[in-house]
Amino acid sequence: MADQPKTTYTASNEDVSDSSQENGRKWYFWPVVGLAVIVGIFVIGLLVALLVAIFADPDDAANWVGIIRDIFIIVLAMEGMLMGIALIVLVVQLAALINLLQNEVQPIVDNATETVTTVRGTAEFMSRNLVGPVIKASSVAAGVGGLLREVVGIRRSLRNGRRN
């Protein structure tokens, strides 16, 4: 039993995509269904209010419409409070992002700038003290080699000229 190899499971792309979709549905299915239900409830409420206003006694209809109006006012007030809470959360998250940028990203940028400056200085030093002299030495050597080739070529042509 102790000699058996351990098996490990690695998730493939198909497994990951299956976990992000429930029964083949996209991630936005349930929010769309929820929004449709909320819109449907409001439309049904408006239709009920319209039917009550048409078929009921005018005084009784006014009471029903007043009740529905009060419900809508309460819902709008709750929505306003929810948006206020969401705005507070947004401001807190924005403050956290600014804090992150100032305290963690800025030192990284400063470090990268310092590294680039160091690399630039090293490149200038190498160019001035190593590459420049090597280029000068190789150009002198190439010039001397060219001169020697020409001198040897002139000698050969002079020797060949005496033989003829």
TAZIZI-V474447 format. One record per residue. N is the residue number from 1. RES is the residue in one letter. PHI is phi in radians with two decimals (* if undefined). NEAR is the number of other ideal C-beta (glycine too) atoms within 12 Angstrom. Layout:
BEGIN
n={N;N}
res={RES;RES}
phi={PHI;PHI}
near={NEAR;NEAR}
END
This chain:
BEGIN
n={1;2;3;4;5;6;7;8;9;10;11;12;13;14;15;16;17;18;19;20;21;22;23;24;25;26;27;28;29;30;31;32;33;34;35;36;37;38;39;40;41;42;43;44;45;46;47;48;49;50;51;52;53;54;55;56;57;58;59;60;61;62;63;64;65;66;67;68;69;70;71;72;73;74;75;76;77;78;79;80;81;82;83;84;85;86;87;88;89;90;91;92;93;94;95;96;97;98;99;100;101;102;103;104;105;106;107;108;109;110;111;112;113;114;115;116;117;118;119;120;121;122;123;124;125;126;127;128;129;130;131;132;133;134;135;136;137;138;139;140;141;142;143;144;145;146;147;148;149;150;151;152;153;154;155;156;157;158;159;160;161;162;163;164}
res={M;A;D;Q;P;K;T;T;Y;T;A;S;N;E;D;V;S;D;S;S;Q;E;N;G;R;K;W;Y;F;W;P;V;V;G;L;A;V;I;V;G;I;F;V;I;G;L;L;V;A;L;L;V;A;I;F;A;D;P;D;D;A;A;N;W;V;G;I;I;R;D;I;F;I;I;V;L;A;M;E;G;M;L;M;G;I;A;L;I;V;L;V;V;Q;L;A;A;L;I;N;L;L;Q;N;E;V;Q;P;I;V;D;N;A;T;E;T;V;T;T;V;R;G;T;A;E;F;M;S;R;N;L;V;G;P;V;I;K;A;S;S;V;A;A;G;V;G;G;L;L;R;E;V;V;G;I;R;R;S;L;R;N;G;R;R;N}
phi={*;-1.27;-1.50;-1.29;-1.24;-1.41;-1.81;-2.06;-1.93;-2.01;-1.35;-1.62;-1.09;-1.15;-1.14;-1.17;-1.20;-1.19;-1.27;-1.46;-2.07;-1.74;0.98;1.43;-1.61;-1.30;-1.17;-1.62;-1.12;-1.20;-1.07;-1.17;-1.11;-1.07;-1.11;-1.10;-1.14;-1.11;-1.09;-1.08;-1.10;-1.14;-1.12;-1.10;-1.06;-1.14;-1.12;-1.10;-1.11;-1.14;-1.13;-1.12;-1.16;-1.41;-1.70;-1.70;-1.09;-0.97;-1.20;-1.17;-1.13;-1.10;-1.12;-1.11;-1.12;-1.11;-1.12;-1.12;-1.05;-1.09;-1.10;-1.11;-1.10;-1.11;-1.10;-1.14;-1.12;-1.11;-1.12;-1.08;-1.13;-1.11;-1.18;-1.12;-1.11;-1.10;-1.17;-1.11;-1.09;-1.09;-1.14;-1.12;-1.14;-1.13;-1.11;-1.14;-1.15;-1.11;-1.06;-1.07;-1.13;-1.29;-1.68;-2.12;-1.38;-1.05;-1.08;-1.15;-1.11;-1.09;-1.11;-1.13;-1.11;-1.10;-1.11;-1.10;-1.11;-1.11;-1.11;-1.09;-1.10;-1.12;-1.13;-1.14;-1.07;-1.11;-1.15;-1.26;-1.77;-2.15;-1.19;-1.01;-1.09;-1.13;-1.13;-1.11;-1.14;-1.23;-1.22;-1.13;-1.10;-1.13;-1.13;-1.11;-1.10;-1.13;-1.10;-1.11;-1.08;-1.16;-1.12;-1.12;-1.16;-1.17;-1.05;-1.10;-1.17;-1.20;-1.13;-1.17;-1.25;-1.24;-1.23;-1.36}
near={5;5;5;6;7;8;6;6;7;9;12;10;10;11;12;11;14;14;13;17;16;13;10;10;14;14;13;13;16;15;13;14;14;13;14;14;14;16;14;14;18;19;14;15;22;19;15;21;26;17;16;23;22;14;13;17;12;13;12;14;20;16;17;24;24;17;18;26;18;15;20;19;14;14;18;15;14;14;15;14;14;14;14;14;14;14;14;14;14;14;14;14;14;14;14;15;15;15;14;15;15;15;14;15;15;15;14;15;15;15;14;14;14;14;14;14;14;14;14;14;14;15;15;15;14;15;15;15;12;15;15;15;14;15;14;14;14;14;14;14;14;14;14;14;14;14;14;14;14;14;14;14;14;14;14;14;14;13;12;11;10;9;8;7}
END
